[in-house]
Amino acid sequence: MLELRPICENCGKALPPNATDAMICSFECTYCAVCATGVLANVCPNCGGGFEHRPIRPVTDWKGGNTLANYPAVTARKLRPADQAAHAALAARVAGRRPEDR
């Protein structure tokens, strides 16, 4: 079950469960689209993977109780801005490789 983390880990922007600009890597590191695609250049500073849009958990019970009310987002905030020098070195190592080829 996705945690639906509440903020961008880089800039601290609020990313509520229905945010359409929330991006995640396969380890659920969470960033806003501006940080994920711009500042981080689609390279997760924690794992080197790429980002995808985070899905939105339904608020309406369309089937089987699978709703935000029954499976709420986490409230713990993880703010850990990327070290720009370290991230530049990581991005250089994966440069030219698509996320699926990393």
C-alpha positions as CSV (number, residue, x, y, z in Angstrom):
1,M,0.0,0.0,0.0
2,L,1.5,3.4,-1.0
3,E,2.2,5.7,1.9
4,L,1.1,8.8,0.0
5,R,3.7,11.0,1.8
6,P,2.5,14.5,2.5
7,I,5.4,16.7,1.2
8,C,8.1,17.0,-1.4
9,E,11.2,15.6,0.2
10,N,13.3,18.2,-1.5
11,C,11.5,21.6,-1.2
12,G,8.8,20.8,1.4
13,K,5.8,21.6,-0.9
14,A,2.6,20.2,0.4
15,L,1.5,17.1,-1.6
16,P,-1.9,16.0,-0.3
17,P,-3.3,12.6,-1.3
18,N,-5.1,14.1,-4.3
19,A,-2.1,16.1,-5.6
20,T,-1.7,15.6,-9.3
21,D,1.9,16.9,-9.3
22,A,3.3,14.3,-6.8
23,M,6.0,12.1,-8.2
24,I,7.5,8.9,-6.7
25,C,10.3,6.5,-7.4
26,S,10.0,2.7,-6.8
27,F,10.9,3.2,-3.2
28,E,8.2,5.8,-2.7
29,C,10.6,8.7,-2.4
30,T,8.2,11.6,-3.0
31,Y,8.8,14.9,-4.8
32,C,6.8,17.6,-6.5
33,A,6.9,17.6,-10.3
34,V,9.1,20.7,-10.4
35,C,11.8,19.1,-8.2
36,A,11.5,15.6,-9.8
37,T,11.7,16.7,-13.4
38,G,13.6,20.0,-13.1
39,V,15.9,20.1,-10.1
40,L,16.6,16.3,-9.9
41,A,16.4,15.7,-13.7
42,N,14.3,12.5,-13.2
43,V,17.0,10.9,-11.1
44,C,16.0,10.0,-7.5
45,P,18.8,11.3,-5.2
46,N,18.2,8.3,-2.9
47,C,18.3,5.4,-5.4
48,G,19.2,6.7,-8.8
49,G,15.9,5.5,-10.3
50,G,13.4,7.6,-12.2
51,F,10.0,9.1,-11.2
52,E,6.4,8.4,-12.1
53,H,3.3,10.3,-11.2
54,R,1.9,9.1,-7.9
55,P,-1.6,7.5,-8.2
56,I,-4.5,9.1,-6.4
57,R,-6.3,6.9,-3.9
58,P,-10.1,7.2,-4.4
59,V,-12.2,8.9,-1.8
60,T,-15.4,7.2,-3.0
61,D,-16.0,3.5,-2.1
62,W,-16.3,2.2,-5.6
63,K,-15.4,-1.4,-4.6
64,G,-14.5,-3.2,-1.4
65,G,-13.8,-0.3,0.9
66,N,-10.6,0.6,-1.0
67,T,-10.8,4.3,-0.1
68,L,-8.6,7.0,1.4
69,A,-10.7,6.9,4.5
70,N,-10.0,3.3,5.1
71,Y,-6.3,3.5,3.9
72,P,-5.2,7.0,4.9
73,A,-2.1,8.8,3.8
74,V,0.8,8.9,6.2
75,T,1.4,12.1,8.2
76,A,5.1,11.8,8.9
77,R,7.0,14.4,6.9
78,K,10.3,13.5,5.3
79,L,12.2,16.6,4.3
80,R,15.6,15.7,3.1
81,P,16.8,18.2,0.4
82,A,19.2,16.7,-2.1
83,D,22.8,17.6,-1.7
84,Q,23.3,19.3,-5.1
85,A,27.0,18.3,-5.5
86,A,26.3,14.6,-4.7
87,H,23.2,14.6,-6.9
88,A,25.1,16.1,-9.8
89,A,27.7,13.3,-9.5
90,L,24.9,10.6,-9.3
91,A,23.1,12.2,-12.3
92,A,26.3,12.1,-14.3
93,R,26.8,8.4,-13.5
94,V,23.3,7.6,-14.9
95,A,23.3,10.1,-17.7
96,G,22.0,8.8,-21.0
97,R,20.3,5.8,-19.4
98,R,16.5,5.6,-19.3
99,P,15.1,4.9,-15.9
100,E,14.1,1.3,-17.1
101,D,17.8,0.7,-18.0
102,R,19.3,1.9,-14.8
